[in-house]
Amino acid sequence: MPTIAVIAPGAMGSAVGARLAGHGARVLTSLDGRGAASRARAAAAGMAHAGDGELAAADLLLSIVPPADAEALARRLAPALAAAPRKPVYIDANAVSPETVGRVARIVAATGAPFLDGAILGLPPKPGAKGPRVYVSGPETAPALVLRDLGLDLRVCPGAVGAASSLKMSYAGLNKGLTALAALVIGAAERAGAGEALLAELAENEPSLLARFARGLPDMVPKAYRWAPEMEEIAGFLGPDAAGRQVFSGYAALYRRLAAEDGADEIAALMRFVAPAAEH
């Protein structure tokens, strides 16, 4: 029975942990500093708390944390990884830029542990559903293939470390970037009194786009605080493209605004706009 460490038991991490545990893996996590909700998710998923030394003794270690925490987690685990007589394969599956994942890779490489770049595309696993897609890239991806036997849709992304993160940045840039664009333009239409006319125009000429917004905008609301730093990572991914960096830095500011208390009126306007489409 393989031992997989999944850090941390957030919405995605706990769902991945549940999928792995349901297919026979021993799943460890870290509950240090976590609240009651995280502890409840971990327990429901069949994930057991372990100290850093035990986490570093796992067969695979999956880092699934907010983008801003990816590097800090690697630094925290580095002493335990360095001391481990048998190193786990460390897979950084976070929504970070190739530059960020490169820094994480260097931290892990200094411990002697193998490293793979990872990317999760899609929603958290649900019973009876196949997704999400989990991509890995790097010099030696074979050790990660055991995840296929444990219920994950694992796919190898050709290329070195940074290839999987580049895919994640590109996909999220289109997917979550389009949601941000919709929020900005619909919000402006509502403020200008053109919301009803825009809704009618979309319903007549862009029904699939309207249906996407009707699903995507409500789904975005509880996640905006997490999407903001991801937009910053995408801005970094765009590198020398100054206009692109400006766009996604703006999207990050938008998501931070929507996640704050004073974003409630803006969110309410977006929900009023999509409500008629969501009913169909």
ROLOTOR-828645 format. One record per residue (C-alpha): residue in three letters; y, z, x; residue number from 1. Coordinates in steps of 0.02 Angstrom, whole numbers, plus 50000, padded with zeros to 5 digits. Layout:
BEGIN
[site ala, [Y, Z, X], NUM];
...
//
This chain:
BEGIN
[site met, [50000, 50000, 50000], 1];
[site pro, [50163, 49946, 50083], 2];
[site thr, [50308, 50067, 50094], 3];
[site ile, [50477, 49993, 50050], 4];
[site ala, [50641, 50086, 50071], 5];
[site val, [50776, 50030, 49948], 6];
[site ile, [50950, 50098, 49975], 7];
[site ala, [51030, 50136, 49858], 8];
[site pro, [50972, 50168, 49679], 9];
[site gly, [51118, 50082, 49594], 10];
[site ala, [51094, 49960, 49450], 11];
[site met, [51020, 49825, 49562], 12];
[site gly, [50933, 49939, 49687], 13];
[site ser, [50844, 50042, 49555], 14];
[site ala, [50788, 49887, 49460], 15];
[site val, [50720, 49810, 49621], 16];
[site gly, [50636, 49975, 49661], 17];
[site ala, [50555, 49980, 49488], 18];
[site arg, [50488, 49803, 49511], 19];
[site leu, [50414, 49847, 49681], 20];
[site ala, [50340, 50011, 49621], 21];
[site gly, [50266, 49923, 49469], 22];
[site his, [50172, 49807, 49586], 23];
[site gly, [50096, 49946, 49689], 24];
[site ala, [50223, 49981, 49826], 25];
[site arg, [50274, 50154, 49881], 26];
[site val, [50463, 50149, 49859], 27];
[site leu, [50579, 50268, 49950], 28];
[site thr, [50765, 50290, 49932], 29];
[site ser, [50905, 50407, 49984], 30];
[site leu, [50982, 50523, 49856], 31];
[site asp, [51095, 50615, 49977], 32];
[site gly, [51266, 50628, 49897], 33];
[site arg, [51210, 50535, 49741], 34];
[site gly, [51255, 50594, 49567], 35];
[site ala, [51146, 50634, 49417], 36];
[site ala, [51147, 50455, 49353], 37];
[site ser, [51081, 50388, 49519], 38];
[site arg, [50947, 50522, 49525], 39];
[site ala, [50893, 50481, 49349], 40];
[site arg, [50884, 50294, 49388], 41];
[site ala, [50780, 50329, 49543], 42];
[site ala, [50659, 50440, 49448], 43];
[site ala, [50639, 50314, 49307], 44];
[site ala, [50607, 50177, 49436], 45];
[site gly, [50473, 50275, 49527], 46];
[site met, [50577, 50292, 49685], 47];
[site ala, [50553, 50447, 49792], 48];
[site his, [50690, 50530, 49895], 49];
[site ala, [50666, 50528, 50083], 50];
[site gly, [50765, 50578, 50235], 51];
[site asp, [50829, 50451, 50359], 52];
[site gly, [50679, 50476, 50475], 53];
[site glu, [50555, 50436, 50337], 54];
[site leu, [50659, 50288, 50278], 55];
[site ala, [50653, 50219, 50455], 56];
[site ala, [50463, 50230, 50452], 57];
[site ala, [50448, 50111, 50304], 58];
[site asp, [50376, 49936, 50321], 59];
[site leu, [50535, 49856, 50252], 60];
[site leu, [50707, 49930, 50226], 61];
[site leu, [50815, 49844, 50095], 62];
[site ser, [51001, 49881, 50101], 63];
[site ile, [51073, 49854, 49926], 64];
[site val, [51242, 49940, 49923], 65];
[site pro, [51423, 49895, 49880], 66];
[site pro, [51492, 49770, 50007], 67];
[site ala, [51609, 49897, 50085], 68];
[site asp, [51462, 50013, 50122], 69];
[site ala, [51347, 49889, 50209], 70];
[site glu, [51407, 49921, 50386], 71];
[site ala, [51423, 50109, 50361], 72];
[site leu, [51242, 50119, 50301], 73];
[site ala, [51180, 50028, 50456], 74];
[site arg, [51279, 50146, 50568], 75];
[site arg, [51210, 50297, 50475], 76];
[site leu, [51030, 50239, 50492], 77];
[site ala, [51046, 50179, 50672], 78];
[site pro, [50992, 50344, 50755], 79];
[site ala, [50837, 50357, 50644], 80];
[site leu, [50795, 50173, 50674], 81];
[site ala, [50814, 50195, 50862], 82];
[site ala, [50699, 50347, 50860], 83];
[site ala, [50565, 50267, 50750], 84];
[site pro, [50409, 50224, 50850], 85];
[site arg, [50368, 50082, 50729], 86];
[site lys, [50523, 49992, 50669], 87];
[site pro, [50546, 49930, 50491], 88];
[site val, [50615, 49758, 50456], 89];
[site tyr, [50794, 49789, 50403], 90];
[site ile, [50852, 49668, 50266], 91];
[site asp, [51037, 49672, 50224], 92];
[site ala, [51039, 49606, 50045], 93];
[site asn, [51221, 49641, 50010], 94];
[site ala, [51360, 49528, 49948], 95];
[site val, [51447, 49514, 50116], 96];
[site ser, [51516, 49373, 50221], 97];
[site pro, [51422, 49301, 50371], 98];
[site glu, [51547, 49390, 50483], 99];
[site thr, [51508, 49559, 50404], 100];
[site val, [51321, 49531, 50408], 101];
[site gly, [51337, 49483, 50591], 102];
[site arg, [51413, 49653, 50629], 103];
[site val, [51273, 49739, 50533], 104];
[site ala, [51144, 49636, 50627], 105];
[site arg, [51214, 49690, 50795], 106];
[site ile, [51207, 49873, 50745], 107];
[site val, [51025, 49856, 50691], 108];
[site ala, [50976, 49750, 50842], 109];
[site ala, [51035, 49889, 50958], 110];
[site thr, [50902, 50003, 50882], 111];
[site gly, [50761, 49879, 50916], 112];
[site ala, [50725, 49851, 50732], 113];
[site pro, [50700, 49671, 50670], 114];
[site phe, [50839, 49609, 50557], 115];
[site leu, [50848, 49483, 50415], 116];
[site asp, [50998, 49421, 50318], 117];
[site gly, [50969, 49435, 50131], 118];
[site ala, [51053, 49380, 49970], 119];
[site ile, [51015, 49425, 49789], 120];
[site leu, [51065, 49293, 49662], 121];
[site gly, [51053, 49338, 49479], 122];
[site leu, [51044, 49493, 49371], 123];
[site pro, [50938, 49647, 49408], 124];
[site pro, [50752, 49626, 49373], 125];
[site lys, [50696, 49657, 49195], 126];
[site pro, [50518, 49679, 49130], 127];
[site gly, [50443, 49512, 49086], 128];
[site ala, [50576, 49411, 49179], 129];
[site lys, [50553, 49327, 49347], 130];
[site gly, [50726, 49344, 49424], 131];
[site pro, [50830, 49376, 49522], 132];
[site arg, [50809, 49259, 49669], 133];
[site val, [50802, 49350, 49835], 134];
[site tyr, [50841, 49241, 49987], 135];
[site val, [50811, 49289, 50168], 136];
[site ser, [50860, 49201, 50328], 137];
[site gly, [50838, 49240, 50511], 138];
[site pro, [50725, 49209, 50659], 139];
[site glu, [50565, 49282, 50584], 140];
[site thr, [50554, 49289, 50395], 141];
[site ala, [50365, 49308, 50379], 142];
[site pro, [50368, 49500, 50363], 143];
[site ala, [50475, 49484, 50206], 144];
[site leu, [50348, 49375, 50117], 145];
[site val, [50254, 49531, 50059], 146];
[site leu, [50394, 49550, 49932], 147];
[site arg, [50322, 49402, 49838], 148];
[site asp, [50161, 49498, 49811], 149];
[site leu, [50267, 49644, 49748], 150];
[site gly, [50349, 49547, 49607], 151];
[site leu, [50508, 49479, 49686], 152];
[site asp, [50556, 49296, 49683], 153];
[site leu, [50577, 49289, 49871], 154];
[site arg, [50639, 49126, 49947], 155];
[site val, [50669, 49079, 50127], 156];
[site cys, [50842, 49008, 50162], 157];
[site pro, [50831, 48894, 50314], 158];
[site gly, [50942, 48949, 50456], 159];
[site ala, [50989, 49097, 50562], 160];
[site val, [51065, 49263, 50512], 161];
[site gly, [51216, 49218, 50407], 162];
[site ala, [51134, 49076, 50311], 163];
[site ala, [51079, 49184, 50163], 164];
[site ser, [51249, 49271, 50157], 165];
[site ser, [51335, 49102, 50159], 166];
[site leu, [51232, 49051, 50008], 167];
[site lys, [51278, 49213, 49920], 168];
[site met, [51463, 49191, 49956], 169];
[site ser, [51459, 49011, 49895], 170];
[site tyr, [51363, 49049, 49735], 171];
[site ala, [51465, 49204, 49693], 172];
[site gly, [51625, 49113, 49733], 173];
[site leu, [51586, 48983, 49600], 174];
[site asn, [51509, 49102, 49473], 175];
[site lys, [51623, 49254, 49482], 176];
[site gly, [51771, 49150, 49537], 177];
[site leu, [51760, 49049, 49377], 178];
[site thr, [51757, 49211, 49277], 179];
[site ala, [51914, 49269, 49368], 180];
[site leu, [52000, 49103, 49333], 181];
[site ala, [51956, 49117, 49149], 182];
[site ala, [52024, 49295, 49142], 183];
[site leu, [52187, 49242, 49222], 184];
[site val, [52218, 49088, 49114], 185];
[site ile, [52158, 49162, 48950], 186];
[site gly, [52264, 49316, 48982], 187];
[site ala, [52416, 49207, 49011], 188];
[site ala, [52380, 49106, 48853], 189];
[site glu, [52367, 49266, 48751], 190];
[site arg, [52532, 49332, 48819], 191];
[site ala, [52617, 49167, 48780], 192];
[site gly, [52549, 49158, 48602], 193];
[site ala, [52438, 49008, 48642], 194];
[site gly, [52272, 49100, 48636], 195];
[site glu, [52219, 49043, 48464], 196];
[site ala, [52258, 48861, 48505], 197];
[site leu, [52166, 48872, 48672], 198];
[site leu, [52014, 48946, 48584], 199];
[site ala, [52011, 48804, 48459], 200];
[site glu, [52030, 48674, 48595], 201];
[site leu, [51887, 48748, 48697], 202];
[site ala, [51776, 48760, 48543], 203];
[site glu, [51805, 48576, 48503], 204];
[site asn, [51802, 48498, 48676], 205];
[site glu, [51721, 48624, 48797], 206];
[site pro, [51595, 48723, 48691], 207];
[site ser, [51479, 48758, 48838], 208];
[site leu, [51624, 48826, 48941], 209];
[site leu, [51681, 48934, 48796], 210];
[site ala, [51503, 49001, 48774], 211];
[site arg, [51499, 49044, 48959], 212];
[site phe, [51663, 49139, 48946], 213];
[site ala, [51601, 49229, 48789], 214];
[site arg, [51454, 49293, 48890], 215];
[site gly, [51536, 49312, 49059], 216];
[site leu, [51697, 49403, 49019], 217];
[site pro, [51615, 49552, 48929], 218];
[site asp, [51484, 49560, 49067], 219];
[site met, [51621, 49567, 49198], 220];
[site val, [51715, 49716, 49126], 221];
[site pro, [51600, 49858, 49187], 222];
[site lys, [51573, 49769, 49353], 223];
[site ala, [51753, 49725, 49400], 224];
[site tyr, [51767, 49871, 49521], 225];
[site arg, [51616, 49805, 49617], 226];
[site trp, [51671, 49624, 49610], 227];
[site ala, [51840, 49659, 49691], 228];
[site pro, [51772, 49693, 49867], 229];
[site glu, [51651, 49547, 49847], 230];
[site met, [51801, 49433, 49819], 231];
[site glu, [51874, 49498, 49982], 232];
[site glu, [51712, 49455, 50072], 233];
[site ile, [51720, 49279, 49999], 234];
[site ala, [51900, 49265, 50060], 235];
[site gly, [51836, 49307, 50234], 236];
[site phe, [51695, 49180, 50216], 237];
[site leu, [51824, 49043, 50184], 238];
[site gly, [51889, 49073, 50360], 239];
[site pro, [52023, 48948, 50413], 240];
[site asp, [52056, 48889, 50234], 241];
[site ala, [52218, 48985, 50202], 242];
[site ala, [52233, 48924, 50023], 243];
[site gly, [52055, 48976, 49984], 244];
[site arg, [52080, 49148, 50061], 245];
[site gln, [52236, 49170, 49955], 246];
[site val, [52144, 49121, 49796], 247];
[site phe, [52002, 49245, 49821], 248];
[site ser, [52115, 49384, 49883], 249];
[site gly, [52207, 49358, 49718], 250];
[site tyr, [52043, 49368, 49623], 251];
[site ala, [52006, 49532, 49713], 252];
[site ala, [52175, 49599, 49656], 253];
[site leu, [52137, 49541, 49478], 254];
[site tyr, [51970, 49632, 49472], 255];
[site arg, [52047, 49790, 49544], 256];
[site arg, [52181, 49781, 49409], 257];
[site leu, [52054, 49757, 49270], 258];
[site ala, [51950, 49902, 49336], 259];
[site ala, [52098, 50020, 49335], 260];
[site glu, [52154, 50121, 49185], 261];
[site asp, [52309, 50013, 49160], 262];
[site gly, [52197, 49860, 49142], 263];
[site ala, [52136, 49916, 48971], 264];
[site asp, [52262, 49812, 48872], 265];
[site glu, [52223, 49656, 48973], 266];
[site ile, [52037, 49680, 48944], 267];
[site ala, [52064, 49709, 48759], 268];
[site ala, [52156, 49542, 48747], 269];
[site leu, [52013, 49452, 48835], 270];
[site met, [51885, 49531, 48719], 271];
[site arg, [51986, 49481, 48565], 272];
[site phe, [51992, 49302, 48630], 273];
[site val, [51804, 49284, 48656], 274];
[site ala, [51750, 49385, 48503], 275];
[site pro, [51744, 49235, 48383], 276];
[site ala, [51640, 49134, 48506], 277];
[site ala, [51523, 49281, 48541], 278];
[site glu, [51481, 49291, 48356], 279];
[site his, [51402, 49118, 48357], 280];
//
